[in-house]
Amino acid sequence: MSALAAGAASAAVLGSAAIEGGGSQVEVIPEVGARVRSLRLAGRQWLWHDPDRPVIAGEVGASFRDIGERGGWDECFPSIAPGRVPEWVKGSGGRALGDHGDCWTQAPSLTLATDVAGHRASCTWRAREMGWRLTRTITARPDGVVRCDYEAETRGPAKLPFVWGVHAPLELSARTVVELPEGARVRVIAQSGIDLGPPSTEHRWPLLRVGDKLRDLSRPWSVAKRYAVTLIVDLSATRVAVREGRHRLTVRGELGGTSVARVVVNRGALAPPSAARGWWPWAAVRAPQFVSVTPMLGAPESLADALGDWKGAQWLEPGVPRRWWTEWSGEERDDMAE
């Protein structure tokens, strides 16, 4: 297990902090919502990001559309899609919610520590107006597993609704395979360049109907030459995986709530930001190609929708912390190569 390392900041490019353990490495940029810029597991760097366009100090506070296209893992809380808390919610009704939530707009507190369990990077975000606090502690363990422990609480007098998710874009290629439970229910949240039916249409993983044909979304590269889609997939247990050749990334956890996965595929397509049921956090200058497959707590991306027909919002009780965790692990095996 190697020692903690701190990245140096230049006059323009924001600095970073890294923790390592068991051959794994996690690099965090504190000033942009503690974004995880790099995640190295089992010899592979998994997160997609644009190495030619680092986030610089002058861009802090810009829109997610301006910064989000650089790539990296962002925490999304208390919502993922932008909007407002419904007026009927006591204590927070009418509050505006940012694109990809409100965490990335902050520079949270950051604490680095180490003990026998591994090296840790702990970040805490606070929302003064809505009264919530979120802490994420990433531990790079000696066995190479990267564990994320979360604690959320509200200090206001009323219950607070939320949806939590992670936007963690991975490289997309012809060898990418998404591993989710066969036959799981799939609901479409946003789409561009592909017709999976109206928002009420349901599919079963991995064969989704596109017009009069069935397409295998477990191999997203071959579905269409140019498209983008966001899906919610039901899970029987909190486990998702993505395979790239002989490498596999697995995310498992215990969320203590709904078991769903958020699947985002961008095969170089863009949807208008003003679309009624969908938005895309990347600009048209360069159309990236990536896939993000992560567990969610609550569903869908919009807190208003989660409190509405979906009935999928989660709640924080005043003075009662809510805790959950995920573990990210990698493996490399020749028998997985294609």
C-alpha positions in Angstrom: 0.0 0.0 0.0 1.6 3.2 -1.1 1.6 6.6 0.6 -0.7 9.5 0.1 0.2 11.8 -2.7 -0.8 15.3 -3.5 -1.0 16.7 -7.0 0.7 20.0 -7.7 -1.3 22.9 -9.0 0.0 25.3 -11.7 -1.0 28.9 -12.0 -4.1 27.9 -14.0 -4.8 24.1 -13.7 -6.5 23.1 -10.5 -4.6 20.9 -8.1 -5.6 17.4 -7.1 -5.1 14.8 -4.3 -4.6 11.1 -4.8 -4.8 8.0 -2.6 -3.4 4.6 -3.5 -3.6 1.1 -2.2 -3.3 -2.4 -3.5 -2.4 -1.2 -7.0 -5.5 1.1 -7.2 -5.4 4.9 -7.4 -8.1 7.6 -7.0 -7.4 11.2 -8.0 -9.7 13.9 -6.7 -10.0 17.6 -7.7 -11.3 19.3 -4.6 -12.2 22.7 -6.1 -14.8 21.2 -8.5 -17.0 19.3 -6.1 -14.3 16.8 -5.3 -14.6 15.3 -8.8 -12.8 12.0 -9.2 -10.7 12.6 -12.3 -9.0 9.3 -12.4 -9.9 5.8 -11.1 -7.3 3.1 -11.7 -8.2 -0.5 -10.8 -6.4 -3.7 -11.7 -4.0 -1.9 -14.1 -6.6 0.1 -16.0 -7.7 3.7 -15.9 -11.5 3.5 -16.2 -12.9 7.0 -16.1 -13.3 8.9 -19.4 -11.9 12.4 -19.4 -10.5 14.8 -21.9 -6.7 15.1 -21.1 -6.4 18.1 -23.4 -9.0 20.1 -21.5 -8.3 20.2 -17.8 -10.5 22.3 -15.5 -8.8 25.5 -14.7 -9.4 27.9 -11.8 -11.2 30.5 -13.8 -13.9 28.1 -14.7 -15.0 27.2 -11.2 -18.6 28.3 -10.9 -19.4 27.9 -14.6 -22.3 25.7 -15.7 -22.1 22.0 -15.7 -22.4 22.0 -19.5 -19.2 24.0 -19.6 -17.2 21.9 -17.1 -19.0 18.5 -17.2 -17.8 17.6 -20.7 -14.2 17.3 -19.3 -15.2 14.0 -17.8 -14.6 12.4 -14.4 -16.9 11.1 -11.7 -19.3 13.6 -10.1 -21.6 13.2 -7.1 -25.2 14.1 -7.8 -27.3 15.2 -4.8 -30.1 16.0 -3.9 -31.2 15.6 -7.5 -29.5 14.7 -10.8 -31.7 16.6 -13.3 -32.2 20.4 -12.8 -35.5 21.7 -11.6 -37.3 22.8 -8.4 -38.5 21.1 -5.3 -42.3 20.9 -5.5 -44.0 23.6 -3.6 -45.9 21.2 -1.3 -42.6 19.9 0.3 -42.4 21.5 3.7 -39.2 23.4 4.4 -37.7 23.2 0.9 -40.6 23.7 -1.5 -39.7 25.9 -4.5 -36.0 25.6 -4.0 -34.0 25.5 -7.3 -31.9 22.4 -8.0 -28.8 22.5 -10.2 -27.9 20.5 -13.2 -26.3 17.2 -11.9 -27.2 18.4 -8.4 -25.5 20.9 -6.2 -22.3 19.1 -5.0 -20.1 19.9 -8.0 -20.6 23.7 -7.5 -18.9 23.6 -4.2 -15.3 23.1 -3.0 -16.1 20.7 -0.1 -13.8 20.2 2.9 -11.2 17.6 2.2 -9.4 15.4 4.8 -6.7 12.9 4.0 -5.9 10.1 6.5 -4.5 6.6 6.7 -4.8 3.6 8.9 -4.8 -0.2 8.7 -8.0 -0.1 6.6 -6.3 2.0 3.9 -5.8 5.5 2.7 -8.8 7.8 2.8 -10.1 11.0 1.2 -13.1 12.3 3.0 -15.2 15.2 1.6 -18.1 17.0 3.1 -20.6 19.2 1.2 -23.2 21.5 2.9 -26.2 23.3 1.6 -27.1 26.3 3.7 -30.5 27.0 2.3 -31.9 23.4 2.2 -29.9 22.4 5.3 -28.5 19.1 4.1 -25.0 17.8 4.6 -23.3 15.0 2.6 -20.1 13.3 3.4 -18.2 10.9 1.1 -15.2 8.9 2.3 -13.2 7.1 -0.3 -10.9 4.4 0.9 -8.2 2.8 -1.2 -7.9 -0.5 0.5 -4.8 -2.8 0.6 -6.7 -5.4 -1.4 -7.2 -3.0 -4.3 -10.9 -2.4 -3.7 -12.0 1.3 -3.6 -14.8 1.7 -1.1 -17.1 4.8 -0.8 -18.9 5.4 2.4 -21.7 8.0 2.4 -23.6 9.8 5.2 -26.3 12.3 4.5 -28.4 14.3 7.0 -30.7 17.3 7.2 -30.5 19.8 10.0 -33.8 21.5 9.2 -37.0 20.9 11.1 -38.7 19.0 8.2 -38.1 15.9 6.2 -36.0 16.4 3.1 -36.5 14.5 -0.1 -33.5 13.5 -2.3 -32.2 11.4 -5.2 -28.5 10.4 -5.2 -26.4 9.1 -8.0 -23.0 9.1 -9.5 -22.2 10.3 -13.0 -19.0 8.3 -13.8 -18.4 8.2 -17.6 -16.2 5.3 -18.8 -14.5 4.9 -22.2 -16.9 3.4 -24.8 -15.6 1.2 -27.5 -16.6 -1.8 -29.7 -15.4 -4.1 -26.9 -17.6 -2.5 -24.2 -20.1 -4.9 -22.5 -22.6 -3.8 -19.9 -23.5 -6.5 -17.4 -26.9 -6.1 -15.8 -29.6 -8.7 -14.8 -31.2 -10.3 -17.8 -34.9 -9.6 -18.1 -34.7 -6.6 -15.7 -37.2 -3.8 -16.3 -35.8 -0.8 -18.3 -37.4 2.6 -18.4 -36.3 5.4 -20.8 -35.5 8.8 -19.3 -33.9 10.6 -22.3 -32.9 9.7 -25.8 -31.4 11.2 -28.9 -30.8 9.7 -32.3 -32.7 6.6 -31.4 -36.4 5.8 -30.9 -37.1 3.6 -27.9 -40.7 4.8 -27.6 -42.4 7.4 -25.5 -41.5 7.9 -21.8 -44.0 5.4 -20.6 -42.5 2.6 -22.7 -40.9 -0.3 -20.7 -38.3 -2.7 -22.0 -36.5 -5.8 -20.7 -32.7 -5.9 -20.5 -30.7 -6.3 -22.7 -33.0 -6.4 -25.7 -34.7 -3.1 -26.3 -37.1 -2.5 -29.2 -36.0 0.2 -31.6 -38.8 0.6 -34.2 -39.5 -2.9 -35.4 -36.2 -4.4 -34.4 -34.6 -5.5 -31.1 -31.2 -4.1 -30.2 -28.8 -5.5 -27.6 -28.0 -2.6 -25.3 -25.4 -4.8 -23.4 -23.1 -4.0 -26.3 -23.9 -0.3 -26.7 -21.3 0.4 -29.5 -23.2 -1.6 -32.1 -26.7 -0.3 -31.3 -26.4 2.7 -33.7 -23.7 4.9 -35.1 -24.8 8.0 -33.4 -27.2 8.1 -30.4 -27.5 8.9 -26.7 -29.8 7.5 -24.1 -30.4 7.5 -20.4 -32.1 4.5 -18.8 -33.2 3.4 -15.4 -32.8 -0.4 -14.9 -34.3 -2.3 -11.9 -31.8 -4.4 -9.9 -32.5 -7.4 -7.7 -29.3 -6.5 -5.8 -27.0 -3.6 -5.9 -24.4 -4.8 -8.4 -23.5 -3.5 -11.9 -20.5 -4.3 -14.1 -18.8 -3.1 -17.3 -16.4 -5.2 -19.3 -13.7 -3.9 -21.7 -11.8 -6.7 -23.3 -10.1 -8.7 -20.6 -10.9 -6.0 -18.0 -14.0 -5.8 -15.8 -15.2 -3.0 -13.5 -17.7 -4.1 -10.8 -19.7 -1.8 -8.5 -21.6 -3.3 -5.6 -23.1 -1.8 -2.5 -25.7 -1.5 0.1 -28.0 1.5 -0.4 -30.8 0.7 2.0 -33.3 1.9 -0.5 -34.4 1.3 -4.1 -32.2 -1.0 -6.2 -31.9 0.6 -9.6 -29.1 1.5 -12.0 -28.7 4.6 -14.0 -27.3 3.8 -17.5 -26.1 6.6 -19.7 -24.7 5.9 -23.2 -23.4 8.7 -25.5 -22.3 7.4 -28.9 -21.4 10.9 -30.1 -25.0 12.3 -30.1 -26.4 15.3 -28.3 -29.9 16.2 -27.1 -31.1 19.8 -26.7 -30.6 21.0 -23.1 -34.2 22.4 -23.2 -35.7 19.0 -23.9 -38.7 18.4 -21.6 -37.5 15.0 -20.4 -33.8 15.0 -20.8 -30.6 17.1 -20.8 -27.0 16.4 -21.6 -24.0 17.7 -19.7 -21.6 18.1 -22.6 -21.1 20.8 -25.2 -21.3 20.4 -29.0 -17.6 21.3 -29.5 -16.6 17.7 -29.2 -19.0 14.9 -29.0 -17.6 12.4 -26.5 -18.3 8.7 -26.5 -18.8 7.1 -23.1 -21.0 4.8 -21.0 -21.9 5.4 -17.3 -23.4 2.5 -15.4 -23.9 3.2 -11.7 -26.4 2.4 -8.8 -28.9 5.1 -7.7 -30.6 5.8 -4.5 -34.1 7.0 -5.5 -35.3 7.4 -9.1 -35.6 9.0 -11.7 -33.1 11.8 -12.2 -35.6 14.6 -11.5 -36.6 15.0 -7.9 -40.0 16.4 -9.0 -40.6 13.3 -11.0 -39.4 11.1 -8.1 -41.9 12.8 -5.8 -44.6 12.5 -8.5 -45.7 9.5 -10.6 -42.5 7.5 -10.0 -42.9 7.6 -6.2 -39.2 7.0 -6.0 -37.8 9.8 -3.8 -35.8 9.1 -0.7 -36.1 11.0 2.5 -33.9 12.4 5.2 -35.4 12.5 8.7 -34.3 15.5 10.8 -31.4 14.6 13.0 -31.2 11.0 11.7 -28.1 10.3 9.4 -28.7 8.2 6.4 -25.7 5.9 5.5 -24.9 3.8 2.4 -21.8 2.5 0.7 -20.4 1.3 -2.7 -17.3 -0.7 -3.6 -15.5 -0.4 -6.9 -13.2 -3.3 -7.9 -11.4 -4.3 -11.1 -10.1 -7.5 -12.5 -8.1 -8.6 -15.5 -8.6 -12.1 -17.0 -7.6 -13.5 -20.3 -10.8 -15.6 -20.6 -12.8 -12.4 -20.8 -11.0 -11.1 -23.9 -12.9 -11.1 -27.1 
